[in-house]
Amino acid sequence: MEGRFARAQARLHRVGAERLADSVGDYLDRSGAVIGGQVSLIIDKGVERVAEFDGALERITTIGVRKVGLPRIDLKGSFLIGGAILHVDDVESDDGHLITFYVRP
């Protein structure tokens, strides 16, 4: 059973994701099969991340999506957005309702 805070957070993400969405796209698994079709995506470019191997600062793109639109998560999956494919590199954050991925072309 979800607590009061979890329900409030889910509502915040439901309303906020629709308003902040930059695009819609498909979430694909590693074999190219659609896991989540036409989900709202929050795309941020130029997000700073410290590279884990050499500690260098890099700029990368992130894609945030509501987890309710994804029946399952494939960390080797990709996003298809208007003919362009962006591959999942890692998870930036996951609060149980909204998951944000680091992606690369």
N, CA, C and O atoms as a DFTB+ gen file, in Angstrom:
420 C
 N C O
     1  1       0.842      -1.180       0.000
     2  2       0.000       0.000       0.000
     3  2       0.891       1.250       0.000
     4  3       1.828       1.359       0.791
     5  1       0.588       2.162      -0.879
     6  2       1.360       3.398      -0.982
     7  2       0.997       4.354       0.138
     8  3      -0.163       4.465       0.536
     9  1       2.005       5.034       0.633
    10  2       1.767       6.042       1.655
    11  2       1.313       7.354       1.046
    12  3       1.289       7.515      -0.174
    13  1       0.962       8.260       1.889
    14  2       0.463       9.565       1.460
    15  2       1.506      10.338       0.645
    16  3       1.181      10.940      -0.378
    17  1       2.766      10.315       1.110
    18  2       3.828      11.020       0.396
    19  2       4.044      10.420      -0.994
    20  3       4.210      11.157      -1.967
    21  1       4.044       9.090      -1.093
    22  2       4.244       8.429      -2.385
    23  2       3.126       8.783      -3.359
    24  3       3.383       8.982      -4.546
    25  1       1.903       8.864      -2.879
    26  2       0.779       9.249      -3.753
    27  2       0.933      10.695      -4.224
    28  3       0.679      11.005      -5.388
    29  1       1.350      11.573      -3.316
    30  2       1.556      12.979      -3.683
    31  2       2.681      13.116      -4.695
    32  3       2.577      13.893      -5.644
    33  1       3.752      12.366      -4.496
    34  2       4.877      12.404      -5.429
    35  2       4.466      11.866      -6.801
    36  3       4.856      12.425      -7.826
    37  1       3.689      10.796      -6.827
    38  2       3.210      10.238      -8.098
    39  2       2.347      11.262      -8.835
    40  3       2.461      11.403     -10.053
    41  1       1.489      11.976      -8.110
    42  2       0.642      13.001      -8.743
    43  2       1.504      14.143      -9.283
    44  3       1.271      14.632     -10.388
    45  1       2.494      14.564      -8.504
    46  2       3.404      15.618      -8.954
    47  2       4.090      15.228     -10.253
    48  3       4.166      16.034     -11.180
    49  1       4.588      14.007     -10.329
    50  2       5.254      13.545     -11.551
    51  2       4.277      13.425     -12.712
    52  3       4.622      13.755     -13.847
    53  1       3.067      12.958     -12.445
    54  2       2.072      12.808     -13.516
    55  2       1.758      14.163     -14.140
    56  3       1.749      14.297     -15.364
    57  1       1.502      15.158     -13.311
    58  2       1.161      16.499     -13.803
    59  2       2.393      17.190     -14.381
    60  3       2.334      17.771     -15.464
    61  1       3.505      17.125     -13.654
    62  2       4.722      17.817     -14.080
    63  2       5.324      17.261     -15.349
    64  3       5.779      18.025     -16.200
    65  1       5.339      15.947     -15.497
    66  2       5.947      15.320     -16.682
    67  2       5.218      15.719     -17.951
    68  3       5.844      15.937     -18.988
    69  1       3.914      15.815     -17.876
    70  2       3.153      16.215     -19.065
    71  2       3.461      17.660     -19.463
    72  3       3.546      17.977     -20.649
    73  1       3.625      18.516     -18.487
    74  2       3.888      19.931     -18.772
    75  2       5.337      20.195     -19.158
    76  3       5.619      21.113     -19.929
    77  1       6.250      19.400     -18.629
    78  2       7.670      19.608     -18.903
    79  2       8.186      18.798     -20.088
    80  3       9.331      18.966     -20.508
    81  1       7.348      17.927     -20.623
    82  2       7.787      17.045     -21.709
    83  2       8.255      17.851     -22.917
    84  3       7.594      18.791     -23.360
    85  1       9.411      17.453     -23.431
    86  2       9.976      18.094     -24.616
    87  2       9.602      17.349     -25.884
    88  3       9.600      17.916     -26.976
    89  1       9.290      16.083     -25.727
    90  2       9.051      15.234     -26.892
    91  2       8.318      13.971     -26.464
    92  3       8.122      13.717     -25.275
    93  1       7.926      13.202     -27.439
    94  2       7.413      11.859     -27.206
    95  2       8.261      10.902     -28.017
    96  3       8.749      11.244     -29.094
    97  1       8.431       9.707     -27.494
    98  2       9.247       8.727     -28.197
    99  2       8.984       7.334     -27.684
   100  3       8.205       7.132     -26.751
   101  1       9.641       6.376     -28.302
   102  2       9.511       4.972     -27.915
   103  2      10.733       4.546     -27.121
   104  3      11.856       4.953     -27.418
   105  1      10.501       3.728     -26.113
   106  2      11.593       3.139     -25.337
   107  2      11.756       1.706     -25.818
   108  3      10.813       0.917     -25.768
   109  1      12.948       1.372     -26.282
   110  2      13.215       0.067     -26.889
   111  2      14.114      -0.768     -25.991
   112  3      14.960      -0.233     -25.275
   113  1      13.925      -2.089     -26.034
   114  2      14.860      -2.951     -25.308
   115  2      16.098      -3.172     -26.162
   116  3      16.192      -2.640     -27.268
   117  1      17.046      -3.952     -25.660
   118  2      18.333      -4.130     -26.354
   119  2      18.190      -4.767     -27.727
   120  3      19.070      -4.601     -28.572
   121  1      17.094      -5.497     -27.972
   122  2      16.893      -6.123     -29.283
   123  2      16.095      -5.242     -30.233
   124  3      15.894      -5.604     -31.393
   125  1      15.636      -4.081     -29.750
   126  2      14.902      -3.152     -30.605
   127  2      13.392      -3.255     -30.497
   128  3      12.678      -2.537     -31.197
   129  1      12.885      -4.138     -29.631
   130  2      11.439      -4.264     -29.428
   131  2      10.951      -3.106     -28.545
   132  3      11.636      -2.693     -27.609
   133  1       9.772      -2.600     -28.857
   134  2       9.211      -1.477     -28.110
   135  2       8.736      -1.941     -26.733
   136  3       7.904      -2.842     -26.625
   137  1       9.270      -1.319     -25.687
   138  2       8.826      -1.581     -24.310
   139  2       7.759      -0.565     -23.931
   140  3       6.716      -0.922     -23.384
   141  1       8.025       0.700     -24.225
   142  2       7.086       1.784     -23.926
   143  2       6.903       2.631     -25.162
   144  3       7.844       3.278     -25.621
   145  1       5.699       2.633     -25.707
   146  2       5.442       3.365     -26.943
   147  2       4.863       4.741     -26.700
   148  3       3.940       4.908     -25.902
   149  1       5.410       5.725     -27.393
   150  2       4.930       7.101     -27.358
   151  2       4.777       7.630     -25.934
   152  3       3.714       8.115     -25.545
   153  1       5.863       7.526     -25.168
   154  2       5.886       8.056     -23.809
   155  2       6.410       9.490     -23.822
   156  3       7.236       9.848     -24.662
   157  1       5.930      10.298     -22.897
   158  2       6.395      11.685     -22.773
   159  2       7.803      11.690     -22.210
   160  3       8.094      10.993     -21.239
   161  1       8.682      12.484     -22.825
   162  2      10.094      12.512     -22.448
   163  2      10.525      13.917     -22.066
   164  3      10.183      14.889     -22.740
   165  1      11.276      14.015     -20.979
   166  2      11.877      15.272     -20.556
   167  2      13.356      15.178     -20.917
   168  3      14.097      14.400     -20.317
   169  1      13.782      15.966     -21.892
   170  2      15.144      15.874     -22.423
   171  2      15.956      17.086     -21.972
   172  3      15.544      18.230     -22.164
   173  1      17.106      16.821     -21.374
   174  2      18.026      17.879     -20.960
   175  2      19.375      17.623     -21.606
   176  3      19.944      16.540     -21.470
   177  1      19.883      18.626     -22.311
   178  2      21.198      18.505     -22.965
   179  2      22.229      19.285     -22.182
   180  3      21.911      20.301     -21.563
   181  1      23.457      18.815     -22.206
   182  2      24.547      19.514     -21.544
   183  2      24.584      19.330     -20.043
   184  3      25.125      20.175     -19.329
   185  1      24.018      18.239     -19.551
   186  2      24.064      17.948     -18.120
   187  2      25.487      17.526     -17.757
   188  3      26.083      16.695     -18.442
   189  1      26.026      18.093     -16.690
   190  2      27.400      17.776     -16.298
   191  2      27.440      16.474     -15.504
   192  3      26.603      16.224     -14.636
   193  1      28.439      15.652     -15.828
   194  2      28.656      14.387     -15.123
   195  2      30.153      14.148     -15.029
   196  3      30.891      14.403     -15.980
   197  1      30.594      13.662     -13.888
   198  2      32.004      13.325     -13.701
   199  2      32.201      11.901     -14.216
   200  3      31.537      10.971     -13.758
   201  1      33.119      11.738     -15.173
   202  2      33.405      10.421     -15.741
   203  2      33.984       9.528     -14.654
   204  3      34.855       9.946     -13.891
   205  1      33.492       8.293     -14.591
   206  2      33.905       7.420     -13.492
   207  2      35.341       6.909     -13.619
   208  3      35.939       6.544     -12.607
   209  1      35.908       6.870     -14.812
   210  2      37.247       6.313     -14.985
   211  2      38.358       7.321     -14.740
   212  3      39.326       7.024     -14.040
   213  1      38.222       8.520     -15.318
   214  2      39.315       9.487     -15.186
   215  2      38.935      10.750     -14.422
   216  3      39.778      11.628     -14.236
   217  1      37.698      10.861     -13.979
   218  2      37.266      12.013     -13.201
   219  2      37.048      13.273     -14.005
   220  3      36.811      14.340     -13.438
   221  1      37.124      13.165     -15.323
   222  2      36.917      14.332     -16.180
   223  2      35.438      14.741     -16.173
   224  3      34.549      13.901     -16.032
   225  1      35.201      16.018     -16.325
   226  2      33.845      16.536     -16.400
   227  2      33.376      16.421     -17.845
   228  3      34.036      16.907     -18.763
   229  1      32.230      15.773     -18.037
   230  2      31.680      15.642     -19.392
   231  2      30.271      16.183     -19.417
   232  3      29.593      16.234     -18.391
   233  1      29.840      16.581     -20.584
   234  2      28.467      17.047     -20.773
   235  2      27.724      15.971     -21.545
   236  3      28.202      15.473     -22.564
   237  1      26.545      15.619     -21.043
   238  2      25.803      14.496     -21.605
   239  2      24.318      14.840     -21.614
   240  3      23.886      15.755     -20.912
   241  1      23.555      14.125     -22.388
   242  2      22.105      14.312     -22.465
   243  2      21.418      13.356     -21.504
   244  3      21.834      12.208     -21.347
   245  1      20.348      13.847     -20.855
   246  2      19.529      12.980     -20.013
   247  2      18.101      12.951     -20.550
   248  3      17.630      13.909     -21.164
   249  1      17.434      11.840     -20.307
   250  2      16.021      11.700     -20.650
   251  2      15.294      11.202     -19.414
   252  3      15.630      10.154     -18.862
   253  1      14.296      11.962     -18.985
   254  2      13.454      11.582     -17.860
   255  2      12.114      11.072     -18.382
   256  3      11.554      11.624     -19.329
   257  1      11.612      10.022     -17.756
   258  2      10.344       9.424     -18.177
   259  2       9.637       8.844     -16.953
   260  3      10.280       8.339     -16.033
   261  1       8.325       8.923     -16.955
   262  2       7.546       8.325     -15.861
   263  2       7.610       6.812     -15.972
   264  3       7.423       6.254     -17.053
   265  1       7.872       6.154     -14.861
   266  2       8.032       4.695     -14.870
   267  2       6.735       3.970     -15.185
   268  3       6.764       2.828     -15.645
   269  1       5.600       4.611     -14.946
   270  2       4.319       3.976     -15.229
   271  2       4.176       3.678     -16.734
   272  3       3.435       2.772     -17.115
   273  1       4.874       4.427     -17.576
   274  2       4.832       4.203     -19.023
   275  2       5.781       3.122     -19.509
   276  3       5.786       2.774     -20.690
   277  1       6.590       2.588     -18.589
   278  2       7.569       1.556     -18.943
   279  2       7.275       0.279     -18.147
   280  3       7.556       0.223     -16.950
   281  1       6.722      -0.729     -18.790
   282  2       6.417      -1.967     -18.071
   283  2       7.648      -2.621     -17.449
   284  3       7.544      -3.288     -16.419
   285  1       8.808      -2.434     -18.067
   286  2      10.061      -2.941     -17.515
   287  2      11.192      -2.037     -17.976
   288  3      11.050      -1.277     -18.934
   289  1      12.314      -2.133     -17.279
   290  2      13.485      -1.297     -17.581
   291  2      14.588      -2.186     -18.147
   292  3      14.920      -3.219     -17.567
   293  1      15.156      -1.778     -19.289
   294  2      16.308      -2.464     -19.868
   295  2      17.455      -1.456     -19.904
   296  3      17.432      -0.510     -20.691
   297  1      18.450      -1.662     -19.054
   298  2      19.556      -0.710     -18.959
   299  2      20.471      -0.717     -20.175
   300  3      21.399       0.089     -20.253
   301  1      20.227      -1.604     -21.114
   302  2      20.951      -1.602     -22.386
   303  2      20.004      -1.211     -23.518
   304  3      20.274      -1.481     -24.688
   305  1      18.894      -0.575     -23.156
   306  2      17.891      -0.169     -24.129
   307  2      18.234       1.154     -24.789
   308  3      19.353       1.654     -24.670
   309  1      17.246       1.716     -25.492
   310  2      17.444       2.985     -26.188
   311  2      16.108       3.690     -26.365
   312  3      15.045       3.114     -26.132
   313  1      16.186       4.936     -26.777
   314  2      14.998       5.735     -27.071
   315  2      14.998       6.071     -28.556
   316  3      16.029       6.445     -29.116
   317  1      13.852       5.939     -29.183
   318  2      13.662       6.331     -30.574
   319  2      12.805       7.587     -30.572
   320  3      11.629       7.559     -30.210
   321  1      13.427       8.703     -30.989
   322  2      12.761      10.002     -30.956
   323  2      12.862      10.632     -32.334
   324  3      13.937      11.079     -32.733
   325  1      11.775      10.671     -33.051
   326  2      11.765      11.301     -34.371
   327  2      12.806      10.757     -35.322
   328  3      13.403      11.528     -36.072
   329  1      13.042       9.474     -35.321
   330  2      14.008       8.848     -36.213
   331  2      15.422       8.750     -35.648
   332  3      16.251       8.022     -36.193
   333  1      15.711       9.473     -34.564
   334  2      17.027       9.412     -33.934
   335  2      17.006       8.401     -32.790
   336  3      16.020       8.300     -32.060
   337  1      18.088       7.663     -32.641
   338  2      18.191       6.682     -31.561
   339  2      19.223       7.163     -30.549
   340  3      20.353       7.496     -30.906
   341  1      18.817       7.194     -29.282
   342  2      19.706       7.541     -28.182
   343  2      19.799       6.326     -27.270
   344  3      18.780       5.829     -26.790
   345  1      21.019       5.843     -27.028
   346  2      21.247       4.632     -26.248
   347  2      21.432       4.957     -24.771
   348  3      22.119       5.916     -24.419
   349  1      20.820       4.158     -23.918
   350  2      20.953       4.337     -22.475
   351  2      22.386       4.023     -22.064
   352  3      22.927       2.968     -22.396
   353  1      22.994       4.966     -21.329
   354  2      24.352       4.798     -20.838
   355  2      24.351       4.408     -19.360
   356  3      25.164       3.592     -18.926
   357  1      23.439       4.993     -18.597
   358  2      23.369       4.730     -17.159
   359  2      22.105       5.391     -16.613
   360  3      21.422       6.122     -17.330
   361  1      21.800       5.135     -15.356
   362  2      20.676       5.780     -14.682
   363  2      21.227       6.959     -13.886
   364  3      22.152       6.804     -13.089
   365  1      20.651       8.130     -14.108
   366  2      21.055       9.324     -13.371
   367  2      20.318       9.384     -12.039
   368  3      20.922       9.663     -11.004
   369  1      18.997       9.119     -12.065
   370  2      18.215       9.110     -10.833
   371  2      16.943       8.284     -11.045
   372  3      16.469       8.112     -12.169
   373  1      16.410       7.782      -9.936
   374  2      15.190       6.978      -9.965
   375  2      14.528       7.101      -8.599
   376  3      15.038       6.580      -7.607
   377  1      13.387       7.793      -8.550
   378  2      12.696       7.958      -7.269
   379  2      11.500       7.020      -7.132
   380  3      10.701       7.154      -6.206
   381  1      11.383       6.070      -8.059
   382  2      10.275       5.131      -8.013
   383  2       9.121       5.523      -8.924
   384  3       8.324       4.670      -9.316
   385  1       9.023       6.800      -9.263
   386  2       7.970       7.278     -10.156
   387  2       8.539       7.840     -11.455
   388  3       7.976       7.645     -12.532
   389  1       9.663       8.538     -11.333
   390  2      10.312       9.165     -12.486
   391  2      11.742       8.651     -12.544
   392  3      12.474       8.715     -11.557
   393  1      12.132       8.144     -13.702
   394  2      13.500       7.661     -13.875
   395  2      14.181       8.516     -14.932
   396  3      13.583       8.830     -15.962
   397  1      15.416       8.889     -14.685
   398  2      16.184       9.708     -15.616
   399  2      17.430       8.938     -16.025
   400  3      18.192       8.456     -15.187
   401  1      17.616       8.836     -17.339
   402  2      18.735       8.088     -17.899
   403  2      19.762       9.039     -18.508
   404  3      19.395      10.065     -19.080
   405  1      21.049       8.703     -18.388
   406  2      22.078       9.312     -19.219
   407  2      22.006       8.594     -20.553
   408  3      21.938       7.365     -20.582
   409  1      22.018       9.331     -21.664
   410  2      21.933       8.710     -22.997
   411  2      23.019       9.257     -23.907
   412  3      23.534      10.356     -23.707
   413  1      23.354       8.455     -24.917
   414  2      24.341       8.831     -25.939
   415  2      23.788       8.479     -27.326
   416  3      22.981       7.561     -27.469
   417  1      24.237       9.226     -28.346
   418  2      23.785       8.893     -29.716
   419  2      24.283       7.534     -30.159
   420  3      23.995       7.105     -31.276
